[in-house]
Amino acid sequence: MTDKRLMRIGQQIEEIKRELMGIGEMRPGSLTKQYRDAEKKKWEFYQLSYTHKMKSKTNYVRAHHVAEIKEQIKVYKKFKKLAEKWIALAIEHSKIKMDLDNRNRIK
């Protein structure tokens, strides 16, 4: 049972690695539409906010770049999700291996 589970975890990790190889341009953050005059909703602009290396950053984004930035944010979220899944599987894999090793040492 545990050997099969280890094999399945290994296969899942390999699948995640393959997906990560296909990851394109990405960037963290959230993109929001802002207005210079919020009451009249005049003079709109886009703002990208993110944190990198423990520092909060904000960039202005021109309207013609909005679709590209949205796609990069989407790709980044996919990257983070895959990385979290890989980490969870790696932890489970490590625990199972240690349990197997402990059982074999007791015998």
HUTANOR-V765369 format. One record per residue. RES is the residue in one small letter. SS is DSSP state (@ for helix, = for strand, . for the rest). Layout:
RES;SS
RES;SS
This chain:
m;.
t;@
d;@
k;@
r;@
l;@
m;@
r;@
i;@
g;@
q;@
q;@
i;@
e;@
e;@
i;@
k;@
r;@
e;@
l;@
m;@
g;.
i;.
g;.
e;.
m;.
r;.
p;.
g;.
s;=
l;=
t;=
k;=
q;=
y;=
r;=
d;=
a;.
e;.
k;.
k;.
k;=
w;=
e;=
f;=
y;=
q;=
l;=
s;=
y;=
t;=
h;=
k;.
m;.
k;=
s;=
k;=
t;=
n;=
y;=
v;=
r;.
a;@
h;@
h;@
v;@
a;@
e;@
i;@
k;@
e;@
q;@
i;@
k;@
v;@
y;@
k;@
k;@
f;@
k;@
k;@
l;@
a;@
e;@
k;@
w;@
i;@
a;@
l;@
a;@
i;@
e;@
h;@
s;@
k;@
i;@
k;@
m;@
d;@
l;@
d;@
n;@
r;@
n;@
r;@
i;@
k;.
